[in-house]
Amino acid sequence: MTTVQDIRGAQNPLDRLGRPLHDLRISVMDRCNFRCPYCMPKELFHEHYRFLKSTDRLSFEEIARLARLFAQLGVKKLRLTGGEPLLRANLADLVGDLTSIPGIEDIALTTNGVLLAQHAVDLHAHGLKRVTVSLDTLDEAIFKQMSGGFAALSPVLGGIEAALAAGLAPVKLNAVIERGVNDHTVEALVERFRGRPVIVRFIEFMDVGNRNNWSADKVVPSRELVERLRRRWPMHAVAENYSGEVAERWRLADGSGEIGFISSVTKAFCGACSRARISSEGKFYTCLFATEGLDLRAPLRQGASDAQILQMIRATWLNRTDRYSEQREELRRSGTHEQKIEMFYIGG
């Protein structure tokens, strides 16, 4: 009889908690044209902040090489993130390179949407399947506050429309909900997009990184939003699309759409987490809340073979034990505080 230990050493390795490697999120750019307080607050990431030099970031060739190696270990889905990935010149060319990798079944992009209208057609033509737009509110003043005052709402809405017109449907919208900031605007998001090929997903405010002034009283539990929205629009829970899907899915009873809830704080889903991340400078992270990563850029540039890099990736995953969201409350009570990697380095 095959055991978990037997499987862990095979081509599709399982980590120490029996979780496979299925999704890879690749940050192509550490810079961003927003200064969202929960990710890149402008008082810290000011005009003199030193981001990575272009030579410090992985090249498209290096990204594609790593993606091919991760695909050999079971990765089926790729997501391009940032920072803001559309600040990376010629990103559609990278998408085209990634679509040719054997075993990759899905390529998606997460963006703030400001530049999406300019690139949607080209991205789709090069093989992009899906796009997720970060949009926390439709209130102009609150949007300005939550983007750090760096952007207007209208280009984001235009980007969503351009994505739909280009065939990148359904578009997913991610809204981070923070109590006392934008929690009173969730109904407006649903109302605006229901009846369209757009899935609005509400995300509990998380303690990613070290600089977003997170506290538990700022979290709006998903269950609270579910009850609020059900009073306005009857809806029912539906099954997940695939094992390990992060969003709990709810469908409006009148058939006008679907809503998702990502409950990393109040209902941790670490037990089914199959996601790995590569930062824009080439570090391999096994958790969104990781404190350290494995440098893959150095061996790439020092002439390591595919077999050597593959072994490094496999060994790291086999030793993975991450389950931060399940341990959050215990760590808080114990006073434990570790410097976590910032979200703009590895995406959401």
Secondary structure as GFF3:
##gff-version 3
##sequence-region A 1 348
A	DSSP	alpha_helix	4	8	.	.	.	ID=ss1
A	DSSP	beta_strand	23	27	.	.	.	ID=ss2
A	DSSP	three_ten_helix	54	56	.	.	.	ID=ss3
A	DSSP	alpha_helix	60	72	.	.	.	ID=ss4
A	DSSP	beta_strand	77	81	.	.	.	ID=ss5
A	DSSP	three_ten_helix	85	87	.	.	.	ID=ss6
A	DSSP	alpha_helix	91	99	.	.	.	ID=ss7
A	DSSP	beta_strand	106	111	.	.	.	ID=ss8
A	DSSP	alpha_helix	116	125	.	.	.	ID=ss9
A	DSSP	beta_strand	130	134	.	.	.	ID=ss10
A	DSSP	alpha_helix	140	146	.	.	.	ID=ss11
A	DSSP	alpha_helix	153	166	.	.	.	ID=ss12
A	DSSP	beta_strand	171	177	.	.	.	ID=ss13
A	DSSP	three_ten_helix	183	185	.	.	.	ID=ss14
A	DSSP	alpha_helix	186	193	.	.	.	ID=ss15
A	DSSP	beta_strand	198	204	.	.	.	ID=ss16
A	DSSP	three_ten_helix	216	218	.	.	.	ID=ss17
A	DSSP	alpha_helix	222	232	.	.	.	ID=ss18
A	DSSP	beta_strand	235	238	.	.	.	ID=ss19
A	DSSP	beta_strand	248	252	.	.	.	ID=ss20
A	DSSP	beta_strand	258	262	.	.	.	ID=ss21
A	DSSP	three_ten_helix	270	272	.	.	.	ID=ss22
A	DSSP	beta_strand	275	278	.	.	.	ID=ss23
A	DSSP	beta_strand	283	285	.	.	.	ID=ss24
A	DSSP	beta_strand	294	295	.	.	.	ID=ss25
A	DSSP	alpha_helix	297	301	.	.	.	ID=ss26
A	DSSP	alpha_helix	306	318	.	.	.	ID=ss27
A	DSSP	alpha_helix	324	334	.	.	.	ID=ss28
A	DSSP	alpha_helix	343	346	.	.	.	ID=ss29
###
